[in-house]
Every structure is written in structure tokens, then in C-alpha cells.
Amino acid sequence: MKKNYFYSTILMVLFFSLSLSAQDLKQVPKTQEASVIEGLNLYPNPVSNGKVYISTKNDLEKEIIIFDLLGKKVLQTMISSRELNVSNLSPGVYIIKINEQNATATRKLIVK
């Protein structure tokens, strides 16, 4: 009988701590939302020749960060032209984050 109370107490403490952490996440205020990049065009996707072209309405300098699906940063660079070399990436699916001035966009990028 003591074992049942012990396990019940442990489970109650675990659930209580999980509910507190879930409430903490709900109460985090959203910071300033980044604006969307106007006229963003990412091609070709899927990539087979090792080059991706990124064009926008303003065509300003862009910071490019590419993550694998586990969230590990695999490439970070600045480009002033439209061309991005991704020939050193292994074939697979990636997330590409593009920052231009105060605007940000994320897209799925497939490398063949």
C-alpha cells in the first residue's frame, strides 16, 4: 500500500510541474513580429545543380541561414546577389531562413 502512495505522489508532482511549465509557456508575450519579405522568390526548388536563386522586390543584401531538419545550422552566409551556392549540402530537406533588412521569411528547401 505504501508503494501505491509513493508512486501516486510522484505522478502528481510530475503532472503538477508539467502543468506549471505549460502555463509559463502560454504567458510568454510575443515579441515584435518580423515583417514578411515582399516578392520573395526561391528557385529552383528542388535544387539539383547546386545553385539556388533568391529574388525579392527590393533585392537588398540578405542573410541566409540553412538548418537541417534536426535544427542544426549547416550554412550561414550573406549574399548581395541573387545566387546562393548550396553544392556543399548533402541531398535532403532543409529549412532556409532569409533575413532582408527588418523582414524575415522561412521556406523548405530540397536538395537533390
Secondary structure, 3 states (H helix, E strand, C coil): CHHHHHHHHHHHHHHHHHHHHHHHHHHCCCCCCCECCCCCEEECCCECCCEEEEECCCCCCEEEEEEECCCCEEEEEEECCCEEECCCCCCEEEEEEEEECCEEEEEEEEEC
